Amino acid sequence: MSKKKSIDTGDAGKGTTELPDDANTEELEERALSVFNSERNEDLTALVFCLATTFIVLLFTKWLV
């Protein structure tokens, strides 16, 4: 029987996760951080598109009036 570590994942993870003792936790941390980083990039891209669209709509609205 292999030993397992129990990790509290907080509210976002809905409880705890059990990992084998020989699990590479550094690799798991890097993967988790890369997910958060990519979500941040997606959020920034969406923000830029929203701001650009708003600017274009306001620009054409002013020209049409």
N, C-alpha and C positions, 0 to 999 in steps of 0.2 A: 504494500500500500504506500503510495507516494504522499508526502506532506504537501499541504496546500496553504497558500497565503490568502487571507481574506482582506479585501481592499474596499473601503467605504467609497462609493461613487457619488454620494451626495444626492441632492434632489433631482439633478438632471439624469443621473444614472439609475434612479429608482431603487436604491438599496445598496447591496454589496455584490462584489464579484470575487469568485475564488479562482486563484491561479496556482499552477504547480510551483513548487519551490524553485525548480530549475528554469522558470520562465525568465526571458530576457526583458526585465522591466524597463530598461533604458530604451530599447527598441519600441516598446509599447508607448512610452511617454513621447518619443519623437513622432510616432504616427499620430497620436492624439493632437499634439501641437500643430502638426502639418494640416490636420483637418480644420482646426480653428483658424489657422492662417489663411487657408483657401476660402473659408467662409467670409473672413474679413475682406479679402480681395473682391469677392463677389458683391459684398455690401457696398464697397467703395465704387465699384463699377456701376451698380444700380443707382447710386446717389448721383454720379456724374451724368448718367443718361437722363435722370429726372430733372436735374438742374438745366441741362442743355435743352431739353424739350420745353421746359417752362420758359426759358429765355426766348426760344424761337416763337412760341405761341404769343408771348407778350409783345415781341417785336412786330409780328404780323398783325396783331390786334391793333396796335397803335397806328400802323401804317394804313389799315383798312378804315379807320374811323375818320 
